Amino acid sequence: MGTTIWNGVRERVEALARADRPRDVLGAWGRHGTAGHRFRLTAPLAESEVAAAEARWGVSLPADYRGFLLEVGAGGAGPQYGLSTLHRTDTGWEWTDPGGDMRHDSLRVAFPTAEERSRHLAAHEGREPARSGFGTQEAFDTAYRLWRDADDDLFDWFASGALCLNHAGCGHCHWLVVTGPERGSMWVDGFSDDGFRPLGTPGARVGFADWYLSWLARCEAADPVARDPRP
């Protein structure tokens, strides 16, 4: 195999497990009730294994993430609380779900465009029940609860075509888009009205490799950005 962006990355991660400087890196050492990834990576996968996962879910993984699986590891050490792991189960290949929101069956569905997200969000908000439309408070409360429950369905649709790759803390996760025009870009949920925002700008999206390697460089430098800000 020739030189790639992933050459030496596994060794760099493993060196962090033996170093003193990154002891406070968020998610690494099991603070706040988590086990911590401890800068440990699972073994890389074979080409046939990655291809089997792609075939099962009907996707073609972005090249940089695919290369990571083949050369660095199937998951483990990574930004915040570590990377989701692609592993074989009794029913086939699946990713662990760090946020509890990923739907494997929707991976092949095209990730929604900004226009589609805006249109669906507006339609949902337009269905918000008004108290004046109900004879009793109980009837209104029931209708409002059903409307709020629909938020979960809307979020599931917003996450179509994306892999939940990590838990970032405080209920937020990072996602890698694997379908549609945004394929290859990293997104974070929970910081915008529609539940998702991209990392980077429309003309300069952040891909998996940039996201992972920038985290690794900050850890090696013991940069406070990579540290856990909580006491």
Legacy VTK file of the C-alpha trace (Angstrom):
# vtk DataFile Version 3.0
C-alpha trace
ASCII
DATASET POLYDATA
POINTS 231 float
0.000 0.000 0.000
1.338 3.445 -0.913
1.615 6.507 1.262
-1.731 7.835 2.444
-2.968 10.475 4.864
-3.385 7.710 7.442
0.216 6.513 7.482
1.507 6.547 11.058
-1.786 7.742 12.548
-2.462 4.593 14.524
1.002 4.807 16.050
0.446 8.469 16.962
-2.797 7.601 18.763
-1.168 4.717 20.607
1.655 7.030 21.726
-0.899 9.308 23.387
-1.988 6.437 25.623
1.535 6.361 27.042
1.981 10.129 27.356
1.299 12.372 30.352
0.316 15.573 28.540
-3.096 14.503 27.191
-4.432 13.168 30.500
-7.199 15.775 30.548
-8.436 15.260 26.991
-12.229 15.150 26.945
-13.577 11.608 26.840
-10.254 9.821 27.063
-9.991 8.793 30.679
-13.459 7.979 31.909
-14.518 11.125 33.735
-18.181 12.077 34.257
-19.464 8.510 34.325
-17.972 7.325 31.025
-15.531 4.487 30.457
-13.214 6.587 28.302
-11.603 5.506 25.036
-8.077 5.753 26.594
-6.636 6.347 23.130
-7.282 2.726 22.193
-8.269 1.805 18.659
-9.934 -1.375 17.495
-8.172 -3.341 14.770
-8.408 -2.141 11.151
-10.825 -3.959 8.869
-10.142 -5.886 5.683
-11.317 -4.599 2.333
-13.835 -7.442 2.129
-15.294 -6.492 5.519
-15.771 -2.820 4.656
-17.273 -3.825 1.302
-19.698 -6.168 3.076
-20.861 -3.341 5.348
-21.341 -1.036 2.376
-23.295 -3.705 0.502
-25.534 -4.440 3.477
-26.585 -0.815 3.940
-26.439 0.287 0.326
-23.838 3.020 0.727
-20.413 3.933 -0.599
-18.411 5.319 2.305
-16.418 8.540 1.774
-12.848 7.716 0.784
-11.142 9.280 3.805
-13.343 7.474 6.328
-13.062 4.249 4.348
-9.279 4.568 4.434
-9.384 5.092 8.193
-11.310 1.843 8.655
-8.784 -0.039 6.517
-5.559 1.498 7.845
-6.169 2.873 11.342
-9.048 1.098 13.040
-12.738 0.249 12.961
-13.409 2.698 15.822
-12.332 3.661 19.312
-10.133 6.649 20.119
-11.383 9.864 18.590
-12.872 13.300 19.237
-14.847 13.785 22.439
-16.043 10.358 23.656
-14.496 8.308 20.853
-15.536 6.930 17.491
-18.412 4.608 16.730
-17.125 1.147 15.826
-18.043 -0.755 12.683
-18.358 -4.369 13.839
-19.871 -7.671 12.814
-23.006 -8.814 14.652
-25.089 -11.973 14.381
-27.122 -10.261 11.661
-24.286 -8.572 9.792
-22.181 -5.414 9.909
-23.364 -2.472 12.013
-21.999 0.655 13.659
-22.261 1.130 17.399
-24.610 4.020 18.112
-23.061 6.470 20.584
-25.987 8.870 20.532
-28.867 6.429 20.282
-30.335 8.182 17.234
-28.771 6.455 14.220
-31.062 4.462 11.932
-29.079 2.028 9.803
-32.017 1.462 7.462
-32.015 5.130 6.445
-28.316 5.302 5.543
-29.064 4.802 1.851
-31.594 7.660 1.829
-30.225 10.943 0.477
-29.232 13.386 3.218
-31.706 16.303 3.055
-30.694 19.541 1.404
-30.963 22.886 3.208
-34.112 23.684 1.226
-35.709 20.369 2.149
-34.840 20.785 5.823
-36.264 24.301 5.873
-39.482 23.216 4.152
-40.091 20.259 6.462
-39.302 22.289 9.567
-41.710 25.045 8.512
-44.451 22.490 7.865
-43.898 20.945 11.286
-43.987 24.310 13.036
-47.148 25.202 11.122
-48.896 22.217 12.685
-48.265 23.404 16.242
-51.624 23.232 18.089
-53.174 26.444 19.421
-55.037 26.449 22.728
-57.922 28.308 21.130
-58.664 25.338 18.908
-59.529 22.996 21.776
-62.475 22.930 24.146
-60.523 21.681 27.144
-57.004 22.003 28.484
-56.729 18.210 28.510
-57.521 17.958 24.799
-54.964 20.647 24.009
-52.296 18.997 26.168
-52.843 15.697 24.348
-52.575 17.317 20.916
-49.520 19.317 21.924
-47.798 16.226 23.286
-48.398 14.386 20.000
-47.017 17.350 18.087
-43.894 17.409 20.234
-43.461 13.636 19.792
-43.304 14.275 16.047
-39.997 16.066 16.684
-38.355 12.649 16.978
-39.645 11.588 13.564
-38.452 14.866 12.067
-34.990 14.402 13.582
-34.813 10.868 12.190
-35.541 12.255 8.734
-32.931 15.018 9.123
-30.385 12.287 9.971
-31.141 10.204 6.868
-27.989 9.336 4.964
-25.630 10.081 7.866
-23.548 8.008 10.285
-23.482 8.973 13.959
-19.737 8.817 14.621
-19.390 10.093 18.165
-21.025 11.549 21.226
-19.783 15.071 21.837
-21.318 15.565 25.285
-24.418 17.454 26.444
-26.612 15.429 24.095
-24.770 16.405 20.903
-23.220 14.067 18.318
-21.088 14.373 15.201
-22.344 12.814 11.984
-20.663 11.884 8.697
-22.889 12.324 5.654
-22.636 9.331 3.294
-25.287 10.198 0.679
-26.512 13.203 -1.292
-24.755 16.462 -2.227
-23.269 16.836 1.275
-21.626 13.407 1.140
-18.262 13.375 2.916
-18.938 16.334 5.207
-19.131 16.320 8.993
-22.194 17.715 10.806
-23.118 18.251 14.453
-26.639 17.984 15.832
-28.465 20.068 18.394
-27.021 23.508 17.589
-29.519 24.846 15.054
-33.269 25.141 14.566
-33.455 22.079 12.327
-31.217 20.010 14.598
-28.128 19.954 12.383
-25.393 22.271 11.226
-22.319 21.511 9.112
-18.755 21.936 10.258
-17.042 24.491 8.079
-18.662 26.695 5.460
-20.669 25.919 2.273
-17.518 26.342 0.195
-15.184 24.622 2.630
-16.863 21.773 4.441
-14.910 19.775 7.017
-14.428 16.134 6.045
-13.722 13.175 8.288
-9.939 13.291 7.835
-9.636 16.977 8.717
-11.936 16.502 11.710
-10.008 13.522 13.061
-6.487 14.725 12.312
-7.077 18.173 13.805
-8.283 16.490 17.001
-5.194 14.289 17.050
-2.860 17.255 16.568
-4.537 19.139 19.437
-4.157 16.126 21.708
-0.464 15.825 20.852
0.029 19.505 21.632
-2.043 19.208 24.828
-4.096 22.095 23.401
-6.760 23.288 25.857
-9.301 23.035 23.027
-9.021 19.263 23.305
-9.211 19.264 27.089
-12.271 18.736 29.219
-13.400 22.226 30.306
-15.504 20.947 33.196
-14.106 20.630 36.724
LINES 1 232
231 0 1 2 3 4 5 6 7 8 9 10 11 12 13 14 15 16 17 18 19 20 21 22 23 24 25 26 27 28 29 30 31 32 33 34 35 36 37 38 39 40 41 42 43 44 45 46 47 48 49 50 51 52 53 54 55 56 57 58 59 60 61 62 63 64 65 66 67 68 69 70 71 72 73 74 75 76 77 78 79 80 81 82 83 84 85 86 87 88 89 90 91 92 93 94 95 96 97 98 99 100 101 102 103 104 105 106 107 108 109 110 111 112 113 114 115 116 117 118 119 120 121 122 123 124 125 126 127 128 129 130 131 132 133 134 135 136 137 138 139 140 141 142 143 144 145 146 147 148 149 150 151 152 153 154 155 156 157 158 159 160 161 162 163 164 165 166 167 168 169 170 171 172 173 174 175 176 177 178 179 180 181 182 183 184 185 186 187 188 189 190 191 192 193 194 195 196 197 198 199 200 201 202 203 204 205 206 207 208 209 210 211 212 213 214 215 216 217 218 219 220 221 222 223 224 225 226 227 228 229 230
